[in-house]
Amino acid sequence: MVLIVSALVAAFGLSLGAQTARADLNQLMRGVLYPAANVVFFAQSDDPAGVKQVAGQDPSMATDPLESTFGGWLAVENAALALSESADLLLTPGRVCSNGAAVPLGDPEWAKFAQELRDAGMKAYRAAQSKDPEKMVDASDALSTSCANCHRKWRERRTAAERCK
Ligand code: HEC
């Protein structure tokens, strides 16, 4: 049985347990990368320390991380780390794009762009720790470049059917 399962895993790239992709790539972008990136981008033009918790609202229930119990610069640090960690999710086997095409894991550029995202996330984390607005501008630039490099190759197509190919 174990042999059959490992043969299946090897043959079809089936993934088990924690390594299973549950969202398609668009859902992963909308659910994880996009909201986290917006928290990081906020800090290139605004001061996270100036974000107030909303009066009368329980901060532990806040829907905006910046206004939450773990808000301000801490929210920026954590969003940056979430982005860095999300690079691994981009490499999870078995994920498909919204058009059903497999995520192009076999293309070396895919891994390269994922690494750019991982590095840009860590750069943003260090910038958030330093609370230096100039470093945040720099890190946000690196971050948006890492998103754009991959999008240029696999997302920006005439039709959605051509994405990821
Ligand atoms: C390694 C490649 C890669 C990286 C890095 C990447 N993306 Fe994406 N992204 C894609 C692809 C491909 C799609 C289209 C997916 C689909 O159609 O299923 C996409 C789709 C999206 C969408 C959904 C757009 C829509 O039409 O609904 C958003 C939002 C998004 N990305 C945001 C980001 C942000 C923000 C970053 C950087 C922090 C980022 N992405 C980094 C490849 C990438």
Residues whose N, C-alpha, C, O or C-beta is under 5 A from the ligand:
A	BS01	HEC	L25 N26 M29 R30 L33 Y34 A37 C97 S98 N99 W110 F113 A114 L117 L143 S146 C147 C150 H151 W154 R155 R163
